[in-house]
Amino acid sequence: MHELGVVIEVVHSVEYFAKENGLTKIDTLVLQIGELSSMVPQYIEACYPAATDGTLLQDTKLKIEILPGNAICQKCTQVFNLIENHGKCPTCASEEWELLCGKEFIIKEVIAC
């Protein structure tokens, strides 16, 4: 499970951000995870308490927003969700597409108390 290592790095980044901005207490950390990324949201949630134990984020809430894995069809320019449509354009059935989003892993927001 590589999620633990990633979450530990997120914690370090947020702690650095908090220190640089004079934050002493954080209420919520919001992450955005693309549905095509290599991160599994359930694993992120499961390892979050261990990664934050003894840190500034120890008592924070974790909120995860899932970003869709969208593509644009190269033939008809239809934007569609790759997972829902099994990699085929729902309009013309083409499998020629360009990925628009869905591989992200972003620290979206740090909400201070």
Biopython code that builds the backbone (N, CA, C, O; Angstrom):
import numpy as np
from Bio.PDB.StructureBuilder import StructureBuilder

atoms = [
    (1, "MET", "N", (0.850, -1.176, 0.000)),
    (1, "MET", "CA", (0.000, 0.000, 0.000)),
    (1, "MET", "C", (0.898, 1.243, 0.000)),
    (1, "MET", "O", (1.477, 1.595, 1.028)),
    (2, "HIS", "N", (1.008, 1.895, -1.141)),
    (2, "HIS", "CA", (1.840, 3.097, -1.256)),
    (2, "HIS", "C", (1.135, 4.340, -0.741)),
    (2, "HIS", "O", (1.758, 5.391, -0.596)),
    (3, "GLU", "N", (-0.154, 4.231, -0.465)),
    (3, "GLU", "CA", (-0.916, 5.382, 0.011)),
    (3, "GLU", "C", (-0.358, 5.949, 1.315)),
    (3, "GLU", "O", (-0.358, 7.165, 1.503)),
    (4, "LEU", "N", (0.114, 5.094, 2.212)),
    (4, "LEU", "CA", (0.642, 5.583, 3.486)),
    (4, "LEU", "C", (1.810, 6.536, 3.268)),
    (4, "LEU", "O", (1.857, 7.608, 3.872)),
    (5, "GLY", "N", (2.740, 6.159, 2.422)),
    (5, "GLY", "CA", (3.880, 7.030, 2.129)),
    (5, "GLY", "C", (3.450, 8.349, 1.521)),
    (5, "GLY", "O", (4.008, 9.399, 1.841)),
    (6, "VAL", "N", (2.467, 8.299, 0.654)),
    (6, "VAL", "CA", (1.960, 9.520, 0.018)),
    (6, "VAL", "C", (1.289, 10.411, 1.058)),
    (6, "VAL", "O", (1.498, 11.624, 1.064)),
    (7, "VAL", "N", (0.486, 9.818, 1.935)),
    (7, "VAL", "CA", (-0.206, 10.611, 2.954)),
    (7, "VAL", "C", (0.801, 11.219, 3.931)),
    (7, "VAL", "O", (0.613, 12.350, 4.379)),
    (8, "ILE", "N", (1.847, 10.499, 4.263)),
    (8, "ILE", "CA", (2.888, 11.057, 5.133)),
    (8, "ILE", "C", (3.522, 12.284, 4.478)),
    (8, "ILE", "O", (3.781, 13.277, 5.158)),
    (9, "GLU", "N", (3.775, 12.232, 3.175)),
    (9, "GLU", "CA", (4.320, 13.395, 2.454)),
    (9, "GLU", "C", (3.325, 14.551, 2.425)),
    (9, "GLU", "O", (3.721, 15.712, 2.531)),
    (10, "VAL", "N", (2.040, 14.245, 2.283)),
    (10, "VAL", "CA", (1.000, 15.279, 2.329)),
    (10, "VAL", "C", (1.027, 15.960, 3.693)),
    (10, "VAL", "O", (0.961, 17.186, 3.780)),
    (11, "VAL", "N", (1.122, 15.168, 4.752)),
    (11, "VAL", "CA", (1.171, 15.720, 6.104)),
    (11, "VAL", "C", (2.374, 16.650, 6.254)),
    (11, "VAL", "O", (2.247, 17.739, 6.814)),
    (12, "HIS", "N", (3.531, 16.233, 5.762)),
    (12, "HIS", "CA", (4.723, 17.093, 5.831)),
    (12, "HIS", "C", (4.491, 18.405, 5.074)),
    (12, "HIS", "O", (4.851, 19.478, 5.558)),
    (13, "SER", "N", (3.893, 18.313, 3.898)),
    (13, "SER", "CA", (3.624, 19.516, 3.094)),
    (13, "SER", "C", (2.664, 20.457, 3.805)),
    (13, "SER", "O", (2.873, 21.670, 3.823)),
    (14, "VAL", "N", (1.617, 19.898, 4.387)),
    (14, "VAL", "CA", (0.622, 20.729, 5.077)),
    (14, "VAL", "C", (1.226, 21.336, 6.342)),
    (14, "VAL", "O", (0.947, 22.491, 6.661)),
    (15, "GLU", "N", (2.044, 20.580, 7.060)),
    (15, "GLU", "CA", (2.697, 21.132, 8.246)),
    (15, "GLU", "C", (3.625, 22.292, 7.859)),
    (15, "GLU", "O", (3.670, 23.309, 8.550)),
    (16, "TYR", "N", (4.356, 22.135, 6.764)),
    (16, "TYR", "CA", (5.225, 23.215, 6.286)),
    (16, "TYR", "C", (4.389, 24.443, 5.927)),
    (16, "TYR", "O", (4.731, 25.565, 6.300)),
    (17, "PHE", "N", (3.294, 24.224, 5.202)),
    (17, "PHE", "CA", (2.387, 25.309, 4.825)),
    (17, "PHE", "C", (1.854, 26.011, 6.071)),
    (17, "PHE", "O", (1.825, 27.240, 6.135)),
    (18, "ALA", "N", (1.434, 25.226, 7.055)),
    (18, "ALA", "CA", (0.884, 25.799, 8.286)),
    (18, "ALA", "C", (1.925, 26.644, 8.999)),
    (18, "ALA", "O", (1.620, 27.745, 9.459)),
    (19, "LYS", "N", (3.146, 26.145, 9.096)),
    (19, "LYS", "CA", (4.224, 26.878, 9.763)),
    (19, "LYS", "C", (4.513, 28.191, 9.038)),
    (19, "LYS", "O", (4.659, 29.239, 9.669)),
    (20, "GLU", "N", (4.596, 28.125, 7.708)),
    (20, "GLU", "CA", (4.887, 29.320, 6.914)),
    (20, "GLU", "C", (3.783, 30.371, 7.003)),
    (20, "GLU", "O", (4.032, 31.560, 6.802)),
    (21, "ASN", "N", (2.565, 29.928, 7.304)),
    (21, "ASN", "CA", (1.427, 30.845, 7.345)),
    (21, "ASN", "C", (0.903, 31.105, 8.753)),
    (21, "ASN", "O", (-0.162, 31.697, 8.922)),
    (22, "GLY", "N", (1.645, 30.666, 9.757)),
    (22, "GLY", "CA", (1.279, 30.942, 11.139)),
    (22, "GLY", "C", (0.040, 30.219, 11.634)),
    (22, "GLY", "O", (-0.621, 30.693, 12.558)),
    (23, "LEU", "N", (-0.280, 29.102, 11.049)),
    (23, "LEU", "CA", (-1.447, 28.336, 11.495)),
    (23, "LEU", "C", (-1.037, 27.405, 12.633)),
    (23, "LEU", "O", (-0.032, 26.702, 12.538)),
    (24, "THR", "N", (-1.814, 27.407, 13.699)),
    (24, "THR", "CA", (-1.499, 26.542, 14.834)),
    (24, "THR", "C", (-2.509, 25.412, 15.000)),
    (24, "THR", "O", (-2.243, 24.435, 15.700)),
    (25, "LYS", "N", (-3.662, 25.543, 14.360)),
    (25, "LYS", "CA", (-4.679, 24.493, 14.447)),
    (25, "LYS", "C", (-5.387, 24.380, 13.108)),
    (25, "LYS", "O", (-5.813, 25.376, 12.524)),
    (26, "ILE", "N", (-5.503, 23.149, 12.637)),
    (26, "ILE", "CA", (-6.188, 22.877, 11.371)),
    (26, "ILE", "C", (-7.410, 22.026, 11.665)),
    (26, "ILE", "O", (-7.342, 21.049, 12.411)),
    (27, "ASP", "N", (-8.527, 22.411, 11.067)),
    (27, "ASP", "CA", (-9.774, 21.670, 11.277)),
    (27, "ASP", "C", (-9.951, 20.565, 10.235)),
    (27, "ASP", "O", (-10.263, 19.425, 10.579)),
    (28, "THR", "N", (-9.750, 20.910, 8.954)),
    (28, "THR", "CA", (-10.055, 19.972, 7.875)),
    (28, "THR", "C", (-9.002, 20.066, 6.773)),
    (28, "THR", "O", (-8.516, 21.146, 6.435)),
    (29, "LEU", "N", (-8.672, 18.909, 6.231)),
    (29, "LEU", "CA", (-7.809, 18.822, 5.055)),
    (29, "LEU", "C", (-8.653, 18.251, 3.929)),
    (29, "LEU", "O", (-9.276, 17.200, 4.075)),
    (30, "VAL", "N", (-8.667, 18.963, 2.796)),
    (30, "VAL", "CA", (-9.447, 18.506, 1.647)),
    (30, "VAL", "C", (-8.497, 18.063, 0.534)),
    (30, "VAL", "O", (-7.653, 18.834, 0.079)),
    (31, "LEU", "N", (-8.649, 16.818, 0.109)),
    (31, "LEU", "CA", (-7.859, 16.275, -0.995)),
    (31, "LEU", "C", (-8.774, 16.014, -2.185)),
    (31, "LEU", "O", (-9.932, 15.632, -2.019)),
    (32, "GLN", "N", (-8.247, 16.223, -3.377)),
    (32, "GLN", "CA", (-8.944, 15.837, -4.603)),
    (32, "GLN", "C", (-8.165, 14.680, -5.223)),
    (32, "GLN", "O", (-6.954, 14.763, -5.426)),
    (33, "ILE", "N", (-8.885, 13.606, -5.518)),
    (33, "ILE", "CA", (-8.263, 12.417, -6.084)),
    (33, "ILE", "C", (-9.004, 12.031, -7.355)),
    (33, "ILE", "O", (-10.216, 11.819, -7.338)),
    (34, "GLY", "N", (-8.269, 11.942, -8.452)),
    (34, "GLY", "CA", (-8.870, 11.536, -9.718)),
    (34, "GLY", "C", (-9.198, 10.055, -9.700)),
    (34, "GLY", "O", (-8.449, 9.246, -9.152)),
    (35, "GLU", "N", (-10.337, 9.705, -10.310)),
    (35, "GLU", "CA", (-10.746, 8.305, -10.290)),
    (35, "GLU", "C", (-9.853, 7.417, -11.156)),
    (35, "GLU", "O", (-9.984, 6.194, -11.118)),
    (36, "LEU", "N", (-8.952, 8.009, -11.931)),
    (36, "LEU", "CA", (-7.998, 7.231, -12.722)),
    (36, "LEU", "C", (-6.590, 7.272, -12.111)),
    (36, "LEU", "O", (-5.646, 6.734, -12.689)),
    (37, "SER", "N", (-6.452, 7.907, -10.948)),
    (37, "SER", "CA", (-5.138, 7.979, -10.318)),
    (37, "SER", "C", (-4.804, 6.631, -9.685)),
    (37, "SER", "O", (-5.648, 5.738, -9.611)),
    (38, "SER", "N", (-3.580, 6.505, -9.240)),
    (38, "SER", "CA", (-3.166, 5.256, -8.598)),
    (38, "SER", "C", (-3.510, 5.238, -7.110)),
    (38, "SER", "O", (-3.203, 4.268, -6.417)),
    (39, "MET", "N", (-4.139, 6.294, -6.618)),
    (39, "MET", "CA", (-4.511, 6.378, -5.204)),
    (39, "MET", "C", (-5.910, 5.812, -4.992)),
    (39, "MET", "O", (-6.829, 6.105, -5.757)),
    (40, "VAL", "N", (-6.063, 5.009, -3.963)),
    (40, "VAL", "CA", (-7.370, 4.436, -3.618)),
    (40, "VAL", "C", (-7.912, 5.229, -2.427)),
    (40, "VAL", "O", (-7.348, 5.164, -1.335)),
    (41, "PRO", "N", (-9.002, 5.977, -2.628)),
    (41, "PRO", "CA", (-9.523, 6.829, -1.550)),
    (41, "PRO", "C", (-9.768, 6.095, -0.231)),
    (41, "PRO", "O", (-9.491, 6.646, 0.835)),
    (42, "GLN", "N", (-10.272, 4.883, -0.281)),
    (42, "GLN", "CA", (-10.531, 4.131, 0.947)),
    (42, "GLN", "C", (-9.227, 3.851, 1.703)),
    (42, "GLN", "O", (-9.210, 3.861, 2.934)),
    (43, "TYR", "N", (-8.146, 3.604, 0.974)),
    (43, "TYR", "CA", (-6.856, 3.365, 1.615)),
    (43, "TYR", "C", (-6.293, 4.654, 2.204)),
    (43, "TYR", "O", (-5.670, 4.642, 3.266)),
    (44, "ILE", "N", (-6.516, 5.761, 1.510)),
    (44, "ILE", "CA", (-6.089, 7.064, 2.025)),
    (44, "ILE", "C", (-6.788, 7.320, 3.359)),
    (44, "ILE", "O", (-6.149, 7.705, 4.338)),
    (45, "GLU", "N", (-8.101, 7.105, 3.392)),
    (45, "GLU", "CA", (-8.866, 7.303, 4.621)),
    (45, "GLU", "C", (-8.398, 6.358, 5.724)),
    (45, "GLU", "O", (-8.308, 6.755, 6.886)),
    (46, "ALA", "N", (-8.103, 5.122, 5.368)),
    (46, "ALA", "CA", (-7.697, 4.121, 6.359)),
    (46, "ALA", "C", (-6.346, 4.449, 6.991)),
    (46, "ALA", "O", (-6.159, 4.234, 8.188)),
    (47, "CYS", "N", (-5.411, 4.961, 6.209)),
    (47, "CYS", "CA", (-4.070, 5.214, 6.754)),
    (47, "CYS", "C", (-3.908, 6.636, 7.282)),
    (47, "CYS", "O", (-2.882, 6.945, 7.889)),
    (48, "TYR", "N", (-4.879, 7.497, 7.071)),
    (48, "TYR", "CA", (-4.783, 8.891, 7.525)),
    (48, "TYR", "C", (-4.522, 9.016, 9.030)),
    (48, "TYR", "O", (-3.650, 9.791, 9.423)),
    (49, "PRO", "N", (-5.242, 8.285, 9.883)),
    (49, "PRO", "CA", (-4.964, 8.409, 11.321)),
    (49, "PRO", "C", (-3.522, 8.050, 11.687)),
    (49, "PRO", "O", (-2.917, 8.721, 12.523)),
    (50, "ALA", "N", (-2.974, 7.024, 11.088)),
    (50, "ALA", "CA", (-1.590, 6.628, 11.380)),
    (50, "ALA", "C", (-0.608, 7.678, 10.880)),
    (50, "ALA", "O", (0.386, 7.964, 11.547)),
    (51, "ALA", "N", (-0.875, 8.247, 9.724)),
    (51, "ALA", "CA", (0.033, 9.244, 9.136)),
    (51, "ALA", "C", (0.011, 10.558, 9.901)),
    (51, "ALA", "O", (1.004, 11.286, 9.906)),
    (52, "THR", "N", (-1.104, 10.871, 10.544)),
    (52, "THR", "CA", (-1.223, 12.146, 11.243)),
    (52, "THR", "C", (-0.944, 12.040, 12.739)),
    (52, "THR", "O", (-0.864, 13.060, 13.424)),
    (53, "ASP", "N", (-0.799, 10.841, 13.247)),
    (53, "ASP", "CA", (-0.568, 10.638, 14.685)),
    (53, "ASP", "C", (0.672, 11.410, 15.144)),
    (53, "ASP", "O", (1.763, 11.249, 14.596)),
    (54, "GLY", "N", (0.476, 12.245, 16.156)),
    (54, "GLY", "CA", (1.587, 13.022, 16.707)),
    (54, "GLY", "C", (1.969, 14.247, 15.900)),
    (54, "GLY", "O", (2.994, 14.871, 16.175)),
    (55, "THR", "N", (1.170, 14.602, 14.916)),
    (55, "THR", "CA", (1.454, 15.770, 14.075)),
    (55, "THR", "C", (0.417, 16.865, 14.308)),
    (55, "THR", "O", (-0.542, 16.675, 15.055)),
    (56, "LEU", "N", (0.615, 17.994, 13.672)),
    (56, "LEU", "CA", (-0.344, 19.094, 13.728)),
    (56, "LEU", "C", (-1.707, 18.678, 13.180)),
    (56, "LEU", "O", (-2.724, 19.275, 13.536)),
    (57, "LEU", "N", (-1.738, 17.676, 12.329)),
    (57, "LEU", "CA", (-2.981, 17.236, 11.706)),
    (57, "LEU", "C", (-3.671, 16.100, 12.463)),
    (57, "LEU", "O", (-4.652, 15.536, 11.977)),
    (58, "GLN", "N", (-3.170, 15.768, 13.633)),
    (58, "GLN", "CA", (-3.665, 14.612, 14.371)),
    (58, "GLN", "C", (-5.177, 14.619, 14.573)),
    (58, "GLN", "O", (-5.810, 13.572, 14.435)),
    (59, "ASP", "N", (-5.764, 15.745, 14.888)),
    (59, "ASP", "CA", (-7.194, 15.796, 15.170)),
    (59, "ASP", "C", (-8.014, 16.391, 14.032)),
    (59, "ASP", "O", (-9.150, 16.818, 14.237)),
    (60, "THR", "N", (-7.445, 16.420, 12.847)),
    (60, "THR", "CA", (-8.158, 17.029, 11.719)),
    (60, "THR", "C", (-9.117, 16.048, 11.065)),
    (60, "THR", "O", (-8.997, 14.830, 11.198)),
    (61, "LYS", "N", (-10.072, 16.629, 10.354)),
    (61, "LYS", "CA", (-10.978, 15.827, 9.527)),
    (61, "LYS", "C", (-10.370, 15.747, 8.127)),
    (61, "LYS", "O", (-9.730, 16.688, 7.657)),
    (62, "LEU", "N", (-10.578, 14.630, 7.486)),
    (62, "LEU", "CA", (-10.131, 14.445, 6.104)),
    (62, "LEU", "C", (-11.354, 14.398, 5.208)),
    (62, "LEU", "O", (-12.282, 13.623, 5.440)),
    (63, "LYS", "N", (-11.343, 15.226, 4.193)),
    (63, "LYS", "CA", (-12.427, 15.206, 3.204)),
    (63, "LYS", "C", (-11.793, 14.885, 1.859)),
    (63, "LYS", "O", (-10.800, 15.499, 1.467)),
    (64, "ILE", "N", (-12.372, 13.919, 1.156)),
    (64, "ILE", "CA", (-11.851, 13.536, -0.160)),
    (64, "ILE", "C", (-12.918, 13.804, -1.210)),
    (64, "ILE", "O", (-14.064, 13.374, -1.081)),
    (65, "GLU", "N", (-12.516, 14.520, -2.247)),
    (65, "GLU", "CA", (-13.388, 14.774, -3.398)),
    (65, "GLU", "C", (-12.848, 13.951, -4.564)),
    (65, "GLU", "O", (-11.660, 14.013, -4.882)),
    (66, "ILE", "N", (-13.720, 13.188, -5.189)),
    (66, "ILE", "CA", (-13.324, 12.361, -6.330)),
    (66, "ILE", "C", (-13.538, 13.157, -7.616)),
    (66, "ILE", "O", (-14.626, 13.672, -7.873)),
    (67, "LEU", "N", (-12.475, 13.245, -8.417)),
    (67, "LEU", "CA", (-12.563, 13.940, -9.706)),
    (67, "LEU", "C", (-12.789, 12.904, -10.803)),
    (67, "LEU", "O", (-12.133, 11.862, -10.813)),
    (68, "PRO", "N", (-13.703, 13.175, -11.719)),
    (68, "PRO", "CA", (-14.026, 12.192, -12.761)),
    (68, "PRO", "C", (-12.893, 11.994, -13.762)),
    (68, "PRO", "O", (-12.096, 12.897, -14.017)),
    (69, "GLY", "N", (-12.846, 10.803, -14.313)),
    (69, "GLY", "CA", (-11.884, 10.476, -15.366)),
    (69, "GLY", "C", (-12.514, 10.771, -16.718)),
    (69, "GLY", "O", (-13.087, 9.885, -17.352)),
    (70, "ASN", "N", (-12.407, 12.011, -17.152)),
    (70, "ASN", "CA", (-13.055, 12.436, -18.395)),
    (70, "ASN", "C", (-12.076, 12.513, -19.566)),
    (70, "ASN", "O", (-10.890, 12.798, -19.397)),
    (71, "ALA", "N", (-12.602, 12.256, -20.730)),
    (71, "ALA", "CA", (-11.829, 12.337, -21.974)),
    (71, "ALA", "C", (-12.663, 13.060, -23.019)),
    (71, "ALA", "O", (-13.875, 13.221, -22.876)),
    (72, "ILE", "N", (-11.982, 13.492, -24.074)),
    (72, "ILE", "CA", (-12.685, 14.093, -25.210)),
    (72, "ILE", "C", (-12.436, 13.205, -26.423)),
    (72, "ILE", "O", (-11.304, 12.812, -26.704)),
    (73, "CYS", "N", (-13.497, 12.905, -27.122)),
    (73, "CYS", "CA", (-13.409, 12.054, -28.302)),
    (73, "CYS", "C", (-12.693, 12.802, -29.425)),
    (73, "CYS", "O", (-13.000, 13.960, -29.706)),
    (74, "GLN", "N", (-11.737, 12.128, -30.065)),
    (74, "GLN", "CA", (-10.987, 12.730, -31.167)),
    (74, "GLN", "C", (-11.813, 12.800, -32.452)),
    (74, "GLN", "O", (-11.487, 13.566, -33.358)),
    (75, "LYS", "N", (-12.866, 12.015, -32.532)),
    (75, "LYS", "CA", (-13.682, 12.004, -33.762)),
    (75, "LYS", "C", (-14.831, 13.000, -33.708)),
    (75, "LYS", "O", (-15.052, 13.751, -34.658)),
    (76, "CYS", "N", (-15.581, 13.006, -32.572)),
    (76, "CYS", "CA", (-16.786, 13.849, -32.532)),
    (76, "CYS", "C", (-16.743, 14.952, -31.469)),
    (76, "CYS", "O", (-17.703, 15.711, -31.343)),
    (77, "THR", "N", (-15.667, 15.055, -30.715)),
    (77, "THR", "CA", (-15.426, 16.046, -29.664)),
    (77, "THR", "C", (-16.371, 15.939, -28.457)),
    (77, "THR", "O", (-16.497, 16.890, -27.685)),
    (78, "GLN", "N", (-17.016, 14.817, -28.298)),
    (78, "GLN", "CA", (-17.863, 14.593, -27.128)),
    (78, "GLN", "C", (-16.981, 14.388, -25.896)),
    (78, "GLN", "O", (-16.016, 13.625, -25.945)),
    (79, "VAL", "N", (-17.306, 15.066, -24.794)),
    (79, "VAL", "CA", (-16.618, 14.836, -23.528)),
    (79, "VAL", "C", (-17.394, 13.760, -22.779)),
    (79, "VAL", "O", (-18.617, 13.839, -22.658)),
    (80, "PHE", "N", (-16.678, 12.753, -22.276)),
    (80, "PHE", "CA", (-17.355, 11.638, -21.615)),
    (80, "PHE", "C", (-16.488, 11.051, -20.516)),
    (80, "PHE", "O", (-15.276, 11.265, -20.480)),
    (81, "ASN", "N", (-17.128, 10.304, -19.615)),
    (81, "ASN", "CA", (-16.426, 9.622, -18.530)),
    (81, "ASN", "C", (-15.925, 8.276, -19.038)),
    (81, "ASN", "O", (-16.693, 7.453, -19.535)),
    (82, "LEU", "N", (-14.613, 8.073, -18.900)),
    (82, "LEU", "CA", (-13.991, 6.845, -19.412)),
    (82, "LEU", "C", (-14.480, 5.592, -18.705)),
    (82, "LEU", "O", (-14.724, 4.571, -19.349)),
    (83, "ILE", "N", (-14.625, 5.660, -17.404)),
    (83, "ILE", "CA", (-15.039, 4.472, -16.649)),
    (83, "ILE", "C", (-16.483, 4.104, -16.963)),
    (83, "ILE", "O", (-16.782, 2.949, -17.264)),
    (84, "GLU", "N", (-17.363, 5.072, -16.894)),
    (84, "GLU", "CA", (-18.785, 4.809, -17.160)),
    (84, "GLU", "C", (-19.019, 4.282, -18.570)),
    (84, "GLU", "O", (-19.955, 3.517, -18.805)),
    (85, "ASN", "N", (-18.172, 4.691, -19.502)),
    (85, "ASN", "CA", (-18.377, 4.319, -20.901)),
    (85, "ASN", "C", (-17.355, 3.299, -21.399)),
    (85, "ASN", "O", (-17.233, 3.076, -22.603)),
    (86, "HIS", "N", (-16.626, 2.685, -20.479)),
    (86, "HIS", "CA", (-15.682, 1.603, -20.796)),
    (86, "HIS", "C", (-14.684, 1.982, -21.890)),
    (86, "HIS", "O", (-14.329, 1.158, -22.733)),
    (87, "GLY", "N", (-14.233, 3.252, -21.866)),
    (87, "GLY", "CA", (-13.207, 3.716, -22.788)),
    (87, "GLY", "C", (-13.690, 3.988, -24.207)),
    (87, "GLY", "O", (-12.880, 4.195, -25.110)),
    (88, "LYS", "N", (-15.010, 3.988, -24.407)),
    (88, "LYS", "CA", (-15.563, 4.266, -25.738)),
    (88, "LYS", "C", (-16.468, 5.486, -25.680)),
    (88, "LYS", "O", (-17.211, 5.678, -24.718)),
    (89, "CYS", "N", (-16.399, 6.293, -26.701)),
    (89, "CYS", "CA", (-17.271, 7.464, -26.793)),
    (89, "CYS", "C", (-18.727, 6.997, -26.851)),
    (89, "CYS", "O", (-19.063, 6.140, -27.669)),
    (90, "PRO", "N", (-19.595, 7.545, -25.996)),
    (90, "PRO", "CA", (-20.998, 7.134, -26.021)),
    (90, "PRO", "C", (-21.765, 7.649, -27.240)),
    (90, "PRO", "O", (-22.859, 7.171, -27.541)),
    (91, "THR", "N", (-21.186, 8.619, -27.930)),
    (91, "THR", "CA", (-21.858, 9.189, -29.095)),
    (91, "THR", "C", (-21.520, 8.445, -30.377)),
    (91, "THR", "O", (-22.413, 8.113, -31.157)),
    (92, "CYS", "N", (-20.221, 8.179, -30.602)),
    (92, "CYS", "CA", (-19.813, 7.568, -31.875)),
    (92, "CYS", "C", (-19.084, 6.226, -31.709)),
    (92, "CYS", "O", (-18.691, 5.608, -32.697)),
    (93, "ALA", "N", (-18.907, 5.783, -30.469)),
    (93, "ALA", "CA", (-18.251, 4.503, -30.141)),
    (93, "ALA", "C", (-16.755, 4.471, -30.464)),
    (93, "ALA", "O", (-16.145, 3.401, -30.456)),
    (94, "SER", "N", (-16.177, 5.603, -30.739)),
    (94, "SER", "CA", (-14.747, 5.653, -31.017)),
    (94, "SER", "C", (-13.939, 5.377, -29.752)),
    (94, "SER", "O", (-14.355, 5.729, -28.648)),
    (95, "GLU", "N", (-12.802, 4.754, -29.923)),
    (95, "GLU", "CA", (-11.877, 4.530, -28.817)),
    (95, "GLU", "C", (-10.672, 5.461, -28.932)),
    (95, "GLU", "O", (-9.663, 5.267, -28.253)),
    (96, "GLU", "N", (-10.780, 6.455, -29.779)),
    (96, "GLU", "CA", (-9.724, 7.459, -29.941)),
    (96, "GLU", "C", (-10.135, 8.697, -29.154)),
    (96, "GLU", "O", (-11.038, 9.434, -29.549)),
    (97, "TRP", "N", (-9.454, 8.907, -28.034)),
    (97, "TRP", "CA", (-9.792, 10.006, -27.151)),
    (97, "TRP", "C", (-8.538, 10.574, -26.521)),
    (97, "TRP", "O", (-7.469, 9.964, -26.551)),
    (98, "GLU", "N", (-8.694, 11.774, -25.940)),
    (98, "GLU", "CA", (-7.611, 12.432, -25.211)),
    (98, "GLU", "C", (-8.077, 12.630, -23.775)),
    (98, "GLU", "O", (-9.181, 13.121, -23.539)),
    (99, "LEU", "N", (-7.253, 12.255, -22.832)),
    (99, "LEU", "CA", (-7.593, 12.386, -21.419)),
    (99, "LEU", "C", (-7.637, 13.860, -21.024)),
    (99, "LEU", "O", (-6.713, 14.615, -21.325)),
    (100, "LEU", "N", (-8.698, 14.261, -20.357)),
    (100, "LEU", "CA", (-8.842, 15.640, -19.880)),
    (100, "LEU", "C", (-8.536, 15.746, -18.387)),
    (100, "LEU", "O", (-7.861, 16.680, -17.952)),
    (101, "CYS", "N", (-9.025, 14.802, -17.618)),
    (101, "CYS", "CA", (-8.814, 14.839, -16.174)),
    (101, "CYS", "C", (-9.104, 13.466, -15.571)),
    (101, "CYS", "O", (-9.731, 12.607, -16.192)),
    (102, "GLY", "N", (-8.625, 13.291, -14.340)),
    (102, "GLY", "CA", (-8.914, 12.053, -13.642)),
    (102, "GLY", "C", (-7.702, 11.391, -13.016)),
    (102, "GLY", "O", (-7.843, 10.402, -12.297)),
    (103, "LYS", "N", (-6.496, 11.925, -13.281)),
    (103, "LYS", "CA", (-5.285, 11.345, -12.691)),
    (103, "LYS", "C", (-4.720, 12.215, -11.564)),
    (103, "LYS", "O", (-3.624, 11.963, -11.063)),
    (104, "GLU", "N", (-5.480, 13.236, -11.173)),
    (104, "GLU", "CA", (-4.994, 14.202, -10.193)),
    (104, "GLU", "C", (-4.907, 13.613, -8.777)),
    (104, "GLU", "O", (-5.621, 12.678, -8.415)),
    (105, "PHE", "N", (-4.011, 14.199, -8.013)),
    (105, "PHE", "CA", (-3.936, 14.011, -6.568)),
    (105, "PHE", "C", (-3.513, 15.366, -6.031)),
    (105, "PHE", "O", (-2.346, 15.743, -6.136)),
    (106, "ILE", "N", (-4.458, 16.101, -5.454)),
    (106, "ILE", "CA", (-4.238, 17.521, -5.124)),
    (106, "ILE", "C", (-4.619, 17.811, -3.678)),
    (106, "ILE", "O", (-5.652, 17.350, -3.192)),
    (107, "ILE", "N", (-3.785, 18.570, -3.007)),
    (107, "ILE", "CA", (-4.186, 19.152, -1.726)),
    (107, "ILE", "C", (-5.007, 20.378, -2.100)),
    (107, "ILE", "O", (-4.454, 21.407, -2.487)),
    (108, "LYS", "N", (-6.298, 20.268, -1.986)),
    (108, "LYS", "CA", (-7.181, 21.351, -2.443)),
    (108, "LYS", "C", (-7.290, 22.473, -1.417)),
    (108, "LYS", "O", (-7.248, 23.654, -1.760)),
    (109, "GLU", "N", (-7.432, 22.078, -0.146)),
    (109, "GLU", "CA", (-7.745, 23.112, 0.842)),
    (109, "GLU", "C", (-7.280, 22.677, 2.231)),
    (109, "GLU", "O", (-7.384, 21.509, 2.605)),
    (110, "VAL", "N", (-6.773, 23.635, 2.970)),
    (110, "VAL", "CA", (-6.431, 23.454, 4.381)),
    (110, "VAL", "C", (-7.312, 24.442, 5.134)),
    (110, "VAL", "O", (-7.151, 25.654, 4.997)),
    (111, "ILE", "N", (-8.239, 23.926, 5.924)),
    (111, "ILE", "CA", (-9.177, 24.777, 6.647)),
    (111, "ILE", "C", (-8.716, 24.902, 8.093)),
    (111, "ILE", "O", (-8.687, 23.924, 8.840)),
    (112, "ALA", "N", (-8.360, 26.119, 8.469)),
    (112, "ALA", "CA", (-7.908, 26.390, 9.831)),
    (112, "ALA", "C", (-9.095, 26.639, 10.748)),
    (112, "ALA", "O", (-10.184, 26.999, 10.300)),
    (113, "CYS", "N", (-8.864, 26.442, 12.037)),
    (113, "CYS", "CA", (-9.915, 26.719, 13.039)),
    (113, "CYS", "C", (-9.992, 28.189, 13.325)),
    (113, "CYS", "O", (-10.811, 28.618, 14.138)),
]
sb = StructureBuilder()
sb.init_structure("model")
sb.init_model(0)
sb.init_chain("A")
sb.init_seg("    ")
for serial, (resi, resn, name, xyz) in enumerate(atoms, 1):
    if name == "N":
        sb.init_residue(resn, " ", resi, " ")
    sb.init_atom(name, np.array(xyz, "f"), 0.0, 1.0, " ", f" {name:<3s}", serial, name[0])
structure = sb.get_structure()
